[in-house]
Amino acid sequence: MASGACGLGHIYKRFKPHLLMVLVQMGYTFLYFITEAAFNHGMNPHVHITYRQIVAGLVMFPFAYFLERNVRPKLTLALFAEIFVLSLLGGSLTLNMYFASLRYTSPTFLASVINTIASLTFVIAVVLRLEVVDLRTARGTAKVLGTLISLAGITIMTLYKGSIIKNFWHPLIQIQGSTAIHENWLKGSILTVTSCITWSIWYIMQALTLKRYPAQLSLTTWMCFVGGAQSAVYTVIVEHKRATWTIGFNIDFWSTVYAGVVCSGLIIFIQLWCTEEKGPVFVTMFNPLATILVAVLAYFVLGEKLYMGSILGGVIVIIGLYLLLWGKGDQDTHSKPQEPSYLSYTEQDLKEKP
């Protein structure tokens, strides 16, 4: 019994990052639909992002304050400047572009394009000399081919919409406003791709910041508050109606609470922990799972239109992504920080604490 429990504990410890990232993708899958419903209902995307960041900051603050009081390093001006840029890249700027593009495309398209983040992260890492490519080896060649194939897939999804795959049954669930027409596919594609580029930079930068500020809860809280302030300033500039800031006790409210607590709070914290444990590429490799879940729900459950270009491009992107990941398979030398993480405490560690 003891050996069996020990074996199960070892398996859980080994695959805990994998399990957490699967849960993250499930959380993101629901986010695509609940935010689209809120935007079609009339909620302003910029206001949504501002509120969700503030909600996430308020929820995460007490956990960060009490659980990381002994591991949180001193916040210097240089660190705050890093957090400001991180909040811009991973929060206010990126999210405003990303969710604005939802007005012109679809949840399935967004979930597919997200798969290019791993390839874009690899390209940026090579440019910054954080990644070494040896074309004389099979894995080095796979890295380059995987990146090129993924970029070809996103090009197809952006420029080729294709024919509509007809649905032969009525949707099981009808989301209010889900029949809204997306009129500018190219504009939405450009916004989505640009947000993926800034997101890729964010993944690289947060891995570097975690080495100097190894407190995931505190970093998440700071990014939420700073990102909320940035988004609020931008929203005030572009939106001049006070009524825009008013939301009722409806889908607008629930989408804000869900996005704030689950996505901007809990999920970002989990991603930071997994980045610290496994590296940024490990975190991005699970994005195709959300693509599959979104496509299945959108087509079979919600009755949303599915385009051949999105399917073709999405398959090509996923092939390129996993070719890239195979190329990086034996070269993950990401080191863990010396400071303990809250999620890294084992049951024995907790028993030993007074």
Secondary structure, 3 states (H helix, E strand, C coil): CHHHHHHHHHHHHHHHHHHHHHHHHHHHHHHHHHHHHHHHHCCCHHHHHHHHHHHHHHHHHHHHHHHCCCCCCCCCHHHHHHHHHHHHHHHHHHHHHHHHHHHCCCHHHHHHHHHHHHHHHHHHHHHCCCCCCCCCCHHHHHHHHHHHHHHHHHHHHHHCCCCEECCCCCCCCCCCCCCCCCCCHHHHHHHHHHHHHHHHHHHHHHHHHHHHCCCHHHHHHHHHHHHHHHHHHHHHHHCCCHHHHCCCCCHHHHHHHHHHHHHHHHHHHHHHHHHHHHCHHHHHCCHHHHHHHHHHHHHHHCCCCEEHHHHHHHHHHHHHHHHHHHHCCCCCCCCCCCCCCHHHCCHHHHHHCC
